[in-house]
């Protein structure tokens, strides 16, 4: 239990490594579910639960001052507890979503009370043209102000919470469990709906209708529709590129209005 708790904390810290490595999608639930499954010795269940959690957190991106729930801790703890108790993805959702909201409070605490002293120290180094000091403070601030907090929340939460979680799951009424299962079935539609809301406009809605028609009336599988979509995208990109290059070719060829006569 202790070793697994430490490893789960390290997995959560790895997910937060995007602050160091850039946006590499390590923090997404599908990746965190995979690593959690490796730690817990059940990769298949980890991937399945991670994919389900991905649908729940599909629209969870920080935009401006809007900070979504801390999906790394929610995914890791939800997946770990679900595997430990032998439950399914509905249990991971029941645990992961509240945990994500609670850990967000701890994360905000670190940003409000731990990060500012590091920022002032970085300003001091910058005023002295000490770029190495600024870089060092940057790494330390990210580690102590964000990464370590998330790792401790996950590690301690799993180590201290397993008996309590098992007792909690044992008293959940069957109708609530069934409701969670139904909710889990609706998550794909909700997730894709959120995604469509971000990208759908008048210029690409025809492709959505085309995919719907291919699936419903021609019974094409998802892979086949993806192949047709990729071919259409390549053809349209080539046509658009040729249209953009045509004026430049006319100029290089020396065509003007007098040439038309």
Buried (B, 14 or more C-beta within 10 A) or exposed (E): EEEBBBBBBBBBBBBBBBBEEEEEEBBBBBBBBBBBBBBBEBBEBBBBBBBBBBBBBBBBEEEEEEBBBBBBBBBBBBBBBBBBBEBBBBBBBBBBBBBBBBBBEBBEEBBEEBBEEBEEBBEEBEEEEBEEBBEBBBEEBBBBBBBBBBBBBBBEBBBEBBEEBBEBBEEBEEEEBEEBEEBBEEBEEBBEEBEEEEEEEEEEEEBEEBBEEBBEEEEBEEEEBEEBBEEEEEEEEEEEEEEEEEEEEEEEEEEEEEEEE
